[in-house]
Amino acid sequence: MNESEFLRIISGERTDITAAISRVLLHGLSWGYGTGVRLRNLAWEMGLASVHQPAVPVISIGNLTTGGTGKTPVTALLCRMLQTMQHRPGILSRGYRAQSEQGNDEFRVLQLTAPGVPHVQNPDRIAGLQRLLQSPDTERPDVVLLDDGMQHRRLGRALNLVLVDASNPFGFGRLLPRGLLREPLNGFRRADAVILTRCELASASQLDQLGDTITQHAPQLRDHLLHLEFHPTGLRDCAGVTSRLSTLQQTPVWLLSGIGNPEAFRRTCEQAGATITGTSWFPDHHHFTPAELQLVRQRQEQSGAAFVLTTLKDLVRIPPQPAFQALEIEAVLPLEQLETLQLMLQDAISPFSS
């Protein structure tokens, strides 16, 4: 079963008998998974598992679901904010599906969107942190951004930021593998703030309902719900040449993505003015083969599309060729909420400065 068929089954889109039986079986598996998650969290809460307390403040950026919530552009935003606050940020991540020392797609995207910020990828986050802190004094980070850190509880953190995709917030409301939730919604209790991402794709009433659901599980978050949007800013080709977003207006394009939420990407492209002639969706973090890219090119040409439009995370995994361009996006918070987040960052960091 490929990823798209799996999503059609767990979402309920497929209503045939095979899908119904699959959902029953997946429900049984999710019960076992959920039991394991609850026992693991209980061990941390009872102090049965030890937490490594770092020498510098760690800011965790995580989520409760699998799939894309926009952690990479949010990480880039936080890097810029911390630099503006005269801090030296570093990035620590697991390096999921990295194929070489060049790092995975998120690593390469952050090289473009957060240039000069040291970034270590290591499945052992404690060892990765030690490597970051061994940098020369002038490069040594004084604050570390922990990518995908919500469920990684070995490393202590000064601030826990949890991202929720407003276009698909709770992974169909069920735990893995019946849904996309990594843990129950009471996990929000460990959050210091929740950032609702892709708010431009949701209505005001949907955002209010999301906020109500979150605060039912974690009342402390009532004044710590931030609404973030992803704004397209332009296009970038494989050679790094950028062009204005206006060149996309009414231009026929074929969409390609290997990300966690391809439908959100489609809606963003539509809002940017693109005319979509077709799509090629692949699993998250997919490494494209030459044959797959050739087939995508054939479909693009047959559809009359001017080029293949993809995400920046996908573009860095594609060998240089002229027919592919990426839609660049920027994470944007309202000014008042940006100031709120800046105060939270400063409050988390200040105990380490004294």
PyMOL commands that set and color helices and strands:
alter all, ss='L'
color gray80, all
select helices_A, chain A and resi 3-10+17-45+71-84+105-113+125-133+171-173+185-190+199-201+204-217+219-221+245-248+262-271+290-303+312-315+335-353
alter helices_A, ss='H'
color red, helices_A
select strands_A, chain A and resi 58-63+89-93+119-121+143-147+159-165+193-197+225-227+229-237+242-243+252-257+275-281+307-311+324-332
alter strands_A, ss='S'
color yellow, strands_A
deselect
rebuild
show_as cartoon
